[in-house]
Amino acid sequence: MNLTKILTIVLIGISVYLGYYLYSGVQKTVDDRKMVETKEAAVIEKLKMIREAEIVFREVNGRYTSNWDSLANFIKNGQVAIVERREELIQKEYGGEQVIVHIDTLGFTSARERIFKQTFSVNAPDNGIFMGYKVKVGDRALKNQRGYSLKVGDKINEPPFIENGFISSLAPLNVGDPVKKGQILMSIWDYKFNPDVDINRIANKPGTDSKFDIFVGKVDRGGIMVDVIEVRDPSPDNPFRSEANEAKNRKPLRFGSRTDVSTSGNWES
């Protein structure tokens, strides 16, 4: 084997090695980025759940809590009133009007159900004639699935669901009944958060024993003391997230503020 062949083989080997080295370096960067995004998505989901729990806790108790055990106990055992707000309009003798607001308590639901579930209505998109349901109570509704038929003029419309969820109630309608635009046809519920989450570890960052930092206090707003809350990830997975970063959305993941009356998350802006 002459020198030329030896050099060719060596150069090919070096080229293959360099190509693999560059590829593996790029692939590792891509994999690391995906891993960080997955971890941050889990942190954001946990922060959303904590935020919802704190909002409902304040609704019931008139304040936020910085005690993780109290928050966990509230989620597991707390009760939340179901209220209905009614307005009564009274005509004054001199021609003015007075609005009286009535708040009626209809019952109670568990704090866990209030925090973890969301309910929304399906309303008729137009005036028409009801032509029947395609689902029944208890069915799992899927996005873009057809749930009912409505005759508008000479056309039969079958509006699709815009959300996934479970059918909880159907309006008592028969085929041929007139329907008005905006009329509630059915109610749907679904989970906002994973119902199998371990409530006892609500304070813990997903997959770790590290706990979120939580601050609860009051600030003066025009002579009125108002509640504030901030919950923050103390150990960001993204190395570019730091308190020193000037950009709000590049600071460690958090919701709320120690100085402003807000519960917004910095991933939302």
TAWOGI-V826298 format. One record per backbone hydrogen bond with DSSP energy under -1.0 kcal/mol. NH is the residue of the N-H (numbers start at 1). CO is the residue of the C=O. Records with the same first field share a line. If there is no record, write none. Layout:
NH = CO / CO
This chain:
6 = 2
7 = 3
8 = 4
9 = 5
10 = 6
11 = 7
12 = 8
13 = 9
14 = 10
15 = 11
16 = 12
17 = 13
18 = 14
19 = 15
20 = 16
21 = 17
22 = 18
23 = 19
24 = 20
25 = 21
26 = 22
27 = 23
28 = 24
29 = 25
30 = 26
31 = 27
32 = 28
33 = 29
34 = 30
35 = 31
36 = 32
37 = 33
38 = 34
39 = 35
40 = 36
41 = 37
42 = 38
43 = 39
44 = 40
45 = 41
46 = 42
47 = 43
48 = 44
49 = 45
50 = 46
51 = 47
52 = 48
53 = 49
54 = 50
55 = 51
56 = 52
57 = 53
58 = 54
59 = 55
60 = 56
61 = 57
62 = 58
71 = 67
72 = 68
73 = 69
74 = 70
75 = 71
76 = 72
77 = 73
78 = 74
80 = 109
82 = 107
84 = 104
86 = 102
88 = 100
90 = 98
92 = 96
95 = 92
98 = 90
100 = 88
102 = 86
104 = 84
106 = 82
109 = 80
111 = 78
114 = 110
115 = 111
116 = 112
117 = 113
118 = 190
120 = 188
122 = 186
124 = 183
128 = 179
129 = 151
130 = 177
131 = 149
134 = 147
138 = 167
139 = 136
141 = 165
144 = 161
145 = 142
147 = 159
149 = 132
150 = 157
151 = 129
152 = 155
155 = 152
157 = 150
161 = 145
165 = 141
166 = 189
167 = 139
168 = 187
169 = 187
171 = 185
173 = 171
176 = 130
177 = 174
179 = 128
182 = 124
183 = 180
185 = 122
186 = 122
187 = 169
188 = 120
189 = 166
190 = 118
192 = 116
197 = 194
201 = 198
202 = 199
204 = 201
205 = 210
208 = 205
212 = 203
213 = 232
215 = 230
217 = 228
219 = 226
221 = 224
224 = 221
226 = 219
228 = 217
230 = 215
231 = 255
232 = 213
233 = 253
241 = 238
242 = 250
245 = 242
250 = 247
251 = 248
255 = 231
256 = 264
257 = 229
262 = 260
266 = 254
268 = 265
